[in-house]
Amino acid sequence: MTDAAHRTDREIAELALACLDLTDLGESTTLEANLALAERAARHGTAAVCVWPRFVRPVAEVLAQSPVRVATVVNFPSGDEPVGEVVAMTEQAIADGADEIDVVLPYRALLAGDREAAAAVLDAVRDAADDNDVKVIIESGELVDADVIRDAAELAVAHGAQFVKTSTGKTPVSATPEAAAAILGVLASLGDAVEPVGFKASGGIRTVADARTYIELAEDTMGEGWVSPTTFRFGASGLLDDILRVLEIEDTDESAPSTSAY
Ligand SMILES: O=C[C@H](O)COP(=O)(O)O
């Protein structure tokens, strides 16, 4: 049993907040919603925000004086975009101020046996991202089988992932404890000889009770103290509401929803 099992809900909520990539990847999200998201992240001290590429520049401007990092998504959510477009989008995102690139592994290509094509996209994004962190979304809900999930995680690590991330949140099955256990097993097997590779649980994580499940799993597998923003993230659009409820923090954001598009 780890420290996490002894933590109060309040302590879990504080840890989840520090590790949160506050996400808005809604299909009809607006510039105003993204600016409000950035202000909310800065106000409460999340690890990062995760937004569509077209909002990176304005969001990065809002967060310029803040430690909150800016993450964006490429090859998202299909995992099937042409490599040239994925590279161009990555380069533009970095130029616009992104600190972290969340790329979808070409998981359909992997499932079809085309490992080289999947690896080529990861190599190209790793290269285009320069020194910025790359998180590889393996879309574990579509891979289903634990052996296939482990294989995808190993491919991601072998091709430069700083984090292995479960899900886009756009498929019927998102993060599950079983998928998390399979990925964490791969990360644990890397040992101390290499730079640590982090884990990001994403998709469908809404409550502090959900967060506790993944934090305890990560500490059981990786050891006490491993859950920190450098190696552990939650990608979630709704989790912050429950974190603030547990922490009894009133959210002062009064931004009105807007219909304008960026
Ligand atoms: O990368 C993160 C996911 O897109 C967020 O999914 P969610 O809206 O279910 O929290």
The ligand as an ORCA input file, in Angstrom:
! r2SCAN-3c Opt
* xyz 0 1
  O      -6.890     14.724    -23.862
  C      -7.848     14.806    -23.130
  C      -9.208     14.425    -23.468
  O      -9.563     14.914    -24.736
  C     -10.153     14.948    -22.441
  O     -11.277     14.138    -22.392
  P     -12.511     14.496    -21.471
  O     -13.218     15.649    -22.139
  O     -13.327     13.261    -21.432
  O     -12.026     14.912    -20.111
*
